[in-house]
Amino acid sequence: MELDKIFLISLIAVILELDSYYIGMFLISQPIIIGGITGYVLGNVNAGIIIGSIVQLIWINNPPVGAFVPPSTTTISFISTVYAVIFLKILSNANQDAIFMFSLLIGIPCGYFVGQMDIWHRKINVKIIHFFENKIKQCKTSYLIIIQLLSIFIKSILNFTLFLLIIILGFSLAEKIYLSLPLQIIRSLTISFWIMPVVGLAVLFNMLYSKEGARLYGILFFPSYIFFFAKDAVNLSFFIILTIVFVFVIFSYIIFKHERATK
């Protein structure tokens, strides 16, 4: 395991995680971006983009609203990509799709845990504010900056420590678990990974729903999915590109029908 690259990409992930809603919202924390960056640093950008795009699709309609704190999709994409790339390097003959799905199964609970950590961090922020409350009442505005920097520092240290623990200490255990899996489970992981784009596109389709779109979605998507899944040799990247084209066609058709109806 290349520890220098792990430290570097963990630091990048911590910085991007702050973009979620701690320091502005520049959208650089999106799963497909962190997945691509992680894959690039570790030498497999294709794996990072595939995982990032799937995470992006599934959680595309899950923004933080009010008191609701969603799972960290940045963490899910980051941890899943790190595990997938390292697994593919060590287990060169392993099934790529099964590796991707296994890595996602590791990354998803990590993302939910970081979301829970953000809830705990909000409570810490309240305590920090109360600690400096008298200074603020005295109109010493410099303490507002201190509060913000302290909050960001705590968030960064917690995430950085967690990422390193998950990757460095957790990988050896994850490798032993994967190598002990029977062939039936490996096959199930492969099939499950092929279902993930369907789940993501269903989420996206739900955002763009209409009766006409539903019919066109079924006509274009499902026969193609069955055709590619039935083939012995499949190309997931090509399938994802094809389904994105289908979604674009469906969306364009819906917009066209809407504009025509309003004229």
C-alpha positions as a LaTeX table, in Angstrom:
\begin{tabular}{lrrr}
\hline
Residue & $x$ (\AA) & $y$ (\AA) & $z$ (\AA) \\
\hline
Met1 & 0.00 & 0.00 & 0.00 \\
Glu2 & 1.44 & 3.38 & $-1.07$ \\
Leu3 & 1.17 & 5.30 & 2.19 \\
Asp4 & 2.39 & 8.61 & 0.74 \\
Lys5 & $-0.42$ & 8.59 & $-1.82$ \\
Ile6 & $-2.93$ & 7.48 & 0.82 \\
Phe7 & $-1.97$ & 10.43 & 3.04 \\
Leu8 & $-2.16$ & 12.83 & 0.08 \\
Ile9 & $-5.55$ & 11.68 & $-1.19$ \\
Ser10 & $-6.95$ & 11.55 & 2.38 \\
Leu11 & $-5.93$ & 15.19 & 2.83 \\
Ile12 & $-7.58$ & 16.10 & $-0.49$ \\
Ala13 & $-10.73$ & 14.24 & 0.55 \\
Val14 & $-10.83$ & 16.14 & 3.86 \\
Ile15 & $-10.59$ & 19.47 & 2.02 \\
Leu16 & $-13.30$ & 18.49 & $-0.48$ \\
Glu17 & $-15.50$ & 17.24 & 2.36 \\
Leu18 & $-15.50$ & 20.79 & 3.78 \\
Asp19 & $-17.12$ & 21.98 & 0.54 \\
Ser20 & $-20.30$ & 20.05 & 1.35 \\
Tyr21 & $-21.64$ & 22.79 & 3.64 \\
Tyr22 & $-18.76$ & 23.96 & 5.85 \\
Ile23 & $-16.95$ & 26.37 & 3.53 \\
Gly24 & $-19.24$ & 27.60 & 0.78 \\
Met25 & $-20.66$ & 25.23 & $-1.80$ \\
Phe26 & $-18.50$ & 25.15 & $-4.92$ \\
Leu27 & $-19.71$ & 21.62 & $-5.82$ \\
Ile28 & $-16.15$ & 20.27 & $-5.96$ \\
Ser29 & $-17.16$ & 17.70 & $-3.34$ \\
Gln30 & $-19.39$ & 15.87 & $-5.83$ \\
Pro31 & $-18.80$ & 12.07 & $-5.89$ \\
Ile32 & $-17.77$ & 11.93 & $-9.53$ \\
Ile33 & $-15.09$ & 14.60 & $-8.89$ \\
Ile34 & $-13.60$ & 13.04 & $-5.74$ \\
Gly35 & $-13.82$ & 9.62 & $-7.38$ \\
Gly36 & $-11.94$ & 10.83 & $-10.45$ \\
Ile37 & $-9.28$ & 12.64 & $-8.37$ \\
Thr38 & $-8.80$ & 9.62 & $-6.09$ \\
Gly39 & $-8.53$ & 7.28 & $-9.05$ \\
Tyr40 & $-6.05$ & 9.60 & $-10.76$ \\
Val41 & $-3.77$ & 9.86 & $-7.71$ \\
Leu42 & $-3.85$ & 6.09 & $-7.18$ \\
Gly43 & $-3.35$ & 5.30 & $-10.87$ \\
Asn44 & $-6.82$ & 4.16 & $-12.01$ \\
Val45 & $-8.97$ & 7.14 & $-12.96$ \\
Asn46 & $-11.42$ & 4.92 & $-14.85$ \\
Ala47 & $-12.38$ & 3.06 & $-11.66$ \\
Gly48 & $-12.81$ & 6.34 & $-9.78$ \\
Ile49 & $-15.11$ & 7.82 & $-12.41$ \\
Ile50 & $-17.26$ & 4.67 & $-12.63$ \\
Ile51 & $-17.74$ & 4.49 & $-8.86$ \\
Gly52 & $-18.18$ & 8.25 & $-8.55$ \\
Ser53 & $-20.84$ & 8.34 & $-11.28$ \\
Ile54 & $-22.86$ & 5.56 & $-9.64$ \\
Val55 & $-22.70$ & 7.23 & $-6.21$ \\
Gln56 & $-23.63$ & 10.53 & $-7.88$ \\
Leu57 & $-26.72$ & 8.99 & $-9.50$ \\
Ile58 & $-28.00$ & 7.19 & $-6.40$ \\
Trp59 & $-27.65$ & 10.18 & $-4.05$ \\
Ile60 & $-28.35$ & 12.92 & $-6.61$ \\
Asn61 & $-31.59$ & 13.92 & $-4.88$ \\
Asn62 & $-30.34$ & 13.88 & $-1.28$ \\
Pro63 & $-29.16$ & 17.41 & $-0.40$ \\
Pro64 & $-28.85$ & 18.74 & 3.18 \\
Val65 & $-32.10$ & 20.53 & 4.04 \\
Gly66 & $-32.61$ & 22.23 & 7.39 \\
Ala67 & $-31.67$ & 19.93 & 10.25 \\
Phe68 & $-31.41$ & 16.89 & 7.96 \\
Val69 & $-27.84$ & 15.69 & 7.50 \\
Pro70 & $-27.51$ & 13.19 & 4.62 \\
Pro71 & $-24.75$ & 10.60 & 4.33 \\
Ser72 & $-21.48$ & 11.97 & 3.03 \\
Thr73 & $-21.40$ & 11.03 & $-0.66$ \\
Thr74 & $-17.88$ & 12.46 & $-0.81$ \\
Thr75 & $-16.77$ & 9.85 & 1.73 \\
Ile76 & $-18.66$ & 7.05 & 0.00 \\
Ser77 & $-17.03$ & 7.80 & $-3.34$ \\
Phe78 & $-13.59$ & 8.34 & $-1.78$ \\
Ile79 & $-13.43$ & 5.21 & 0.39 \\
Ser80 & $-15.01$ & 3.01 & $-2.30$ \\
Thr81 & $-12.55$ & 4.21 & $-4.94$ \\
Val82 & $-9.52$ & 3.75 & $-2.69$ \\
Tyr83 & $-10.53$ & 0.18 & $-1.82$ \\
Ala84 & $-11.43$ & $-0.66$ & $-5.43$ \\
Val85 & $-8.15$ & 0.62 & $-6.89$ \\
Ile86 & $-5.99$ & $-1.09$ & $-4.27$ \\
Phe87 & $-7.94$ & $-4.34$ & $-4.60$ \\
Leu88 & $-7.53$ & $-4.30$ & $-8.38$ \\
Lys89 & $-3.77$ & $-3.80$ & $-7.99$ \\
Ile90 & $-3.34$ & $-6.61$ & $-5.47$ \\
Leu91 & $-5.89$ & $-9.04$ & $-6.94$ \\
Ser92 & $-5.16$ & $-8.61$ & $-10.63$ \\
Asn93 & $-7.23$ & $-11.65$ & $-11.65$ \\
Ala94 & $-10.28$ & $-10.73$ & $-9.58$ \\
Asn95 & $-13.63$ & $-9.84$ & $-11.12$ \\
Gln96 & $-13.64$ & $-6.05$ & $-11.51$ \\
Asp97 & $-17.39$ & $-5.59$ & $-11.06$ \\
Ala98 & $-17.39$ & $-7.72$ & $-7.89$ \\
Ile99 & $-14.50$ & $-5.62$ & $-6.55$ \\
Phe100 & $-16.43$ & $-2.42$ & $-7.29$ \\
Met101 & $-19.54$ & $-3.67$ & $-5.52$ \\
Phe102 & $-17.58$ & $-4.98$ & $-2.53$ \\
Ser103 & $-15.82$ & $-1.62$ & $-2.24$ \\
Leu104 & $-19.14$ & 0.22 & $-2.37$ \\
Leu105 & $-20.44$ & $-1.99$ & 0.45 \\
Ile106 & $-17.50$ & $-0.74$ & 2.51 \\
Gly107 & $-17.80$ & 2.90 & 1.45 \\
Ile108 & $-21.56$ & 3.30 & 1.98 \\
Pro109 & $-21.62$ & 2.68 & 5.77 \\
Cys110 & $-18.54$ & 4.91 & 6.08 \\
Gly111 & $-20.49$ & 7.70 & 4.36 \\
Tyr112 & $-23.42$ & 7.26 & 6.73 \\
Phe113 & $-21.07$ & 7.29 & 9.72 \\
Val114 & $-19.46$ & 10.56 & 8.57 \\
Gly115 & $-22.98$ & 11.98 & 8.24 \\
Gln116 & $-23.60$ & 10.99 & 11.86 \\
Met117 & $-20.26$ & 12.55 & 12.80 \\
Asp118 & $-21.47$ & 15.82 & 11.28 \\
Ile119 & $-24.44$ & 15.73 & 13.65 \\
Trp120 & $-22.05$ & 15.26 & 16.58 \\
His121 & $-19.86$ & 18.03 & 15.18 \\
Arg122 & $-22.81$ & 20.44 & 15.20 \\
Lys123 & $-23.22$ & 19.78 & 18.91 \\
Ile124 & $-19.51$ & 20.48 & 19.41 \\
Asn125 & $-19.95$ & 23.76 & 17.50 \\
Val126 & $-22.70$ & 24.78 & 19.91 \\
Lys127 & $-20.37$ & 24.16 & 22.85 \\
Ile128 & $-17.61$ & 26.17 & 21.18 \\
Ile129 & $-19.98$ & 29.10 & 20.64 \\
His130 & $-21.13$ & 28.97 & 24.28 \\
Phe131 & $-17.50$ & 28.93 & 25.41 \\
Phe132 & $-16.78$ & 32.18 & 23.57 \\
Glu133 & $-20.23$ & 33.66 & 24.13 \\
Asn134 & $-19.08$ & 36.39 & 26.54 \\
Lys135 & $-16.37$ & 37.53 & 24.14 \\
Ile136 & $-18.93$ & 37.81 & 21.33 \\
Lys137 & $-21.28$ & 39.81 & 23.56 \\
Gln138 & $-18.40$ & 42.21 & 24.12 \\
Cys139 & $-18.36$ & 42.76 & 20.32 \\
Lys140 & $-14.94$ & 41.15 & 19.91 \\
Thr141 & $-15.59$ & 40.02 & 16.36 \\
Ser142 & $-12.16$ & 38.40 & 16.00 \\
Tyr143 & $-13.50$ & 35.54 & 18.12 \\
Leu144 & $-16.01$ & 34.72 & 15.37 \\
Ile145 & $-13.09$ & 33.88 & 13.11 \\
Ile146 & $-11.52$ & 31.83 & 15.90 \\
Ile147 & $-14.77$ & 29.88 & 16.31 \\
Gln148 & $-14.97$ & 29.15 & 12.59 \\
Leu149 & $-11.34$ & 28.09 & 12.32 \\
Leu150 & $-11.63$ & 25.88 & 15.40 \\
Ser151 & $-14.76$ & 24.24 & 14.00 \\
Ile152 & $-13.08$ & 23.58 & 10.64 \\
Phe153 & $-9.96$ & 22.26 & 12.37 \\
Ile154 & $-11.94$ & 19.77 & 14.48 \\
Lys155 & $-13.93$ & 18.60 & 11.45 \\
Ser156 & $-10.75$ & 18.14 & 9.40 \\
Ile157 & $-8.82$ & 16.26 & 12.09 \\
Leu158 & $-11.73$ & 13.90 & 12.78 \\
Asn159 & $-12.25$ & 13.11 & 9.09 \\
Phe160 & $-8.55$ & 12.73 & 8.33 \\
Thr161 & $-8.07$ & 10.35 & 11.27 \\
Leu162 & $-11.14$ & 8.34 & 10.32 \\
Phe163 & $-10.09$ & 8.03 & 6.67 \\
Leu164 & $-6.62$ & 6.78 & 7.59 \\
Leu165 & $-8.00$ & 4.27 & 10.08 \\
Ile166 & $-10.52$ & 2.91 & 7.56 \\
Ile167 & $-7.93$ & 2.58 & 4.80 \\
Ile168 & $-4.78$ & 1.51 & 6.65 \\
Leu169 & $-6.28$ & $-0.66$ & 9.39 \\
Gly170 & $-9.42$ & $-1.80$ & 7.59 \\
Phe171 & $-7.96$ & $-2.93$ & 4.28 \\
Ser172 & $-6.20$ & $-6.07$ & 5.50 \\
Leu173 & $-9.42$ & $-7.25$ & 7.14 \\
Ala174 & $-11.46$ & $-6.40$ & 4.03 \\
Glu175 & $-8.98$ & $-8.33$ & 1.86 \\
Lys176 & $-9.29$ & $-11.44$ & 4.03 \\
Ile177 & $-13.08$ & $-11.21$ & 3.90 \\
Tyr178 & $-13.12$ & $-10.87$ & 0.11 \\
Leu179 & $-10.72$ & $-13.78$ & $-0.43$ \\
Ser180 & $-12.90$ & $-15.99$ & 1.79 \\
Leu181 & $-16.07$ & $-15.33$ & $-0.22$ \\
Pro182 & $-17.48$ & $-18.29$ & $-2.20$ \\
Leu183 & $-17.95$ & $-18.02$ & $-5.96$ \\
Gln184 & $-21.73$ & $-17.66$ & $-5.58$ \\
Ile185 & $-21.24$ & $-14.50$ & $-3.52$ \\
Ile186 & $-18.71$ & $-13.13$ & $-6.02$ \\
Arg187 & $-21.26$ & $-13.71$ & $-8.79$ \\
Ser188 & $-23.94$ & $-12.02$ & $-6.68$ \\
Leu189 & $-21.69$ & $-9.00$ & $-6.15$ \\
Thr190 & $-21.15$ & $-8.78$ & $-9.92$ \\
Ile191 & $-24.90$ & $-8.85$ & $-10.60$ \\
Ser192 & $-25.53$ & $-6.36$ & $-7.80$ \\
Phe193 & $-23.07$ & $-3.91$ & $-9.28$ \\
Trp194 & $-24.90$ & $-4.07$ & $-12.58$ \\
Ile195 & $-28.13$ & $-3.26$ & $-10.76$ \\
Met196 & $-26.62$ & $-0.15$ & $-9.17$ \\
Pro197 & $-26.90$ & 2.00 & $-12.33$ \\
Val198 & $-30.55$ & 0.94 & $-12.56$ \\
Val199 & $-31.16$ & 2.17 & $-9.01$ \\
Gly200 & $-29.36$ & 5.43 & $-9.77$ \\
Leu201 & $-31.24$ & 6.00 & $-12.99$ \\
Ala202 & $-34.52$ & 5.21 & $-11.20$ \\
Val203 & $-33.71$ & 8.03 & $-8.76$ \\
Leu204 & $-32.92$ & 10.35 & $-11.65$ \\
Phe205 & $-36.02$ & 9.25 & $-13.54$ \\
Asn206 & $-38.16$ & 9.95 & $-10.48$ \\
Met207 & $-36.97$ & 13.56 & $-10.68$ \\
Leu208 & $-38.02$ & 13.81 & $-14.34$ \\
Tyr209 & $-41.16$ & 11.69 & $-14.20$ \\
Ser210 & $-43.95$ & 11.94 & $-16.76$ \\
Lys211 & $-46.20$ & 9.37 & $-18.46$ \\
Glu212 & $-44.53$ & 9.88 & $-21.83$ \\
Gly213 & $-41.09$ & 9.65 & $-20.24$ \\
Ala214 & $-42.03$ & 6.41 & $-18.45$ \\
Arg215 & $-43.01$ & 4.74 & $-21.72$ \\
Leu216 & $-39.91$ & 5.91 & $-23.55$ \\
Tyr217 & $-37.73$ & 4.93 & $-20.59$ \\
Gly218 & $-39.03$ & 1.36 & $-20.75$ \\
Ile219 & $-38.75$ & 1.11 & $-24.54$ \\
Leu220 & $-35.15$ & 2.36 & $-24.64$ \\
Phe221 & $-33.61$ & 1.15 & $-21.43$ \\
Phe222 & $-34.80$ & $-2.30$ & $-20.36$ \\
Pro223 & $-34.35$ & $-4.20$ & $-23.65$ \\
Ser224 & $-30.84$ & $-2.74$ & $-23.93$ \\
Tyr225 & $-30.03$ & $-3.69$ & $-20.36$ \\
Ile226 & $-31.22$ & $-7.27$ & $-20.90$ \\
Phe227 & $-29.23$ & $-7.49$ & $-24.14$ \\
Phe228 & $-25.95$ & $-6.34$ & $-22.60$ \\
Phe229 & $-26.43$ & $-8.32$ & $-19.40$ \\
Ala230 & $-27.08$ & $-11.52$ & $-21.38$ \\
Lys231 & $-23.76$ & $-11.21$ & $-23.22$ \\
Asp232 & $-20.81$ & $-13.20$ & $-21.88$ \\
Ala233 & $-18.44$ & $-10.24$ & $-22.19$ \\
Val234 & $-19.92$ & $-6.95$ & $-21.04$ \\
Asn235 & $-18.54$ & $-3.44$ & $-20.85$ \\
Leu236 & $-19.98$ & $-1.49$ & $-17.93$ \\
Ser237 & $-18.45$ & 1.81 & $-19.07$ \\
Phe238 & $-20.18$ & 1.50 & $-22.45$ \\
Phe239 & $-23.43$ & 0.58 & $-20.72$ \\
Ile240 & $-23.28$ & 3.65 & $-18.44$ \\
Ile241 & $-22.61$ & 5.90 & $-21.45$ \\
Leu242 & $-25.52$ & 4.29 & $-23.32$ \\
Thr243 & $-27.94$ & 4.78 & $-20.44$ \\
Ile244 & $-26.87$ & 8.41 & $-20.03$ \\
Val245 & $-27.67$ & 8.92 & $-23.71$ \\
Phe246 & $-31.06$ & 7.31 & $-23.13$ \\
Val247 & $-31.76$ & 9.63 & $-20.19$ \\
Phe248 & $-30.79$ & 12.61 & $-22.37$ \\
Val249 & $-33.21$ & 11.42 & $-25.08$ \\
Ile250 & $-35.99$ & 10.95 & $-22.54$ \\
Phe251 & $-35.38$ & 14.35 & $-20.95$ \\
Ser252 & $-35.26$ & 16.09 & $-24.35$ \\
Tyr253 & $-38.50$ & 14.39 & $-25.36$ \\
Ile254 & $-40.24$ & 15.49 & $-22.15$ \\
Ile255 & $-39.04$ & 19.09 & $-22.59$ \\
Phe256 & $-40.15$ & 19.06 & $-26.24$ \\
Lys257 & $-43.63$ & 17.81 & $-25.30$ \\
His258 & $-43.92$ & 20.40 & $-22.53$ \\
Glu259 & $-42.89$ & 23.30 & $-24.80$ \\
Arg260 & $-45.25$ & 22.11 & $-27.48$ \\
Ala261 & $-48.14$ & 21.91 & $-24.99$ \\
Thr262 & $-47.53$ & 25.44 & $-23.69$ \\
Lys263 & $-47.55$ & 27.04 & $-27.15$ \\
\hline
\end{tabular}
